[in-house]
Amino acid sequence: MAGKIKLDAYSLLAKIRQENPVVHHLTNWVTIYDCANITKVLGASPVMAHAQEESAEMASIASSLVLNIGTLTVDFVEAMKLAAKSANKKGIPVILDVCGAGATQLRDKKCLELLDETTINVVKGNASEIARVSGEKVLTRGVDTGHVSKDVITISRGLALRRGCTVVVTGREDTVTDGKEIYIIKNGHPMMTHVVGTGCMAASVIGAFCAVEKDLAYAAAAGLICFEIAAECAVKSSLGPGSFKERLFDCAFNLDKKTITKMQKVECSS
């Protein structure tokens, strides 16, 4: 039954600020600085260790692991596998941003290798990226979403059930599902689409929230709510993409319970 719910996103943000969890990233070189910053301003501790020689060791001291194939190489994905297997052994959540899946054969292949050879707990992407790793014949326009003919909720729920994971689909409205619960987040602002890296930052935010909450669908939804409320606040005093990005970090840092409770827009069904 669908309807508005009282998802307490602020309580998880407060927990991040209190616990300062380490979020290990093997992420996109284009957006790595922004991913580190958004993780830090939320209260978590980002680390970016990409070398095969240390990726597994670093994962062993982290509270969550974020993988992003945005600037993939074959060697880089091997480092991701090592880190993911270490994270699996420790029992911490692994978030995979399937950035650009559906654009090239290499990306498709390496996404499936990560999904098949390691345990991925959260798969995140836009509609065409998620459709592609679900086996649909779609084309992603670089890292921008392409046309998807099938219903996004059906695709994401099916992938979640087959893979035993949480699936996050970002877009005008975000869908988060573990195959049982389905969260629809309606926060955010179109200005986010004019800044490179907001999708990658969203994966880092999810990593921070999943580091402090075992219900990963709930955690991912709460993280997106906070991130996108910060975006809504930031745009109020922005002149364009440049000032918006600067204000986004400030607004994420200054998020409080009153703001989140008043502004969050989320629906849940099962």
Buried (B, 14 or more C-beta within 10 A) or exposed (E): EEEEBEBBBBEBBBBBEEBBBBBBBBBBBBBBEBBBBBBBBBBBBBBBBBEBEEBBEBBBEBBBBBBBBBBBEEEBBBBBBBBBBBBBEEEBBBBBBBBBBBBEEBBBEBBBBBBEEBBBBBBBBBBBBBBBBBEBEBEBEEBEBBEBEEEBBEBBBBBBBEBEBBBBBBBEBBBBBBBEBBBBBEBBBEBBBEBBBBBBBBBBBBBBBBBBBEBBBBBBBBBBBBBBBBBBBBBEEBEEBEEBBEBBBEBBBEBEEEBBEEBBBBBBEE
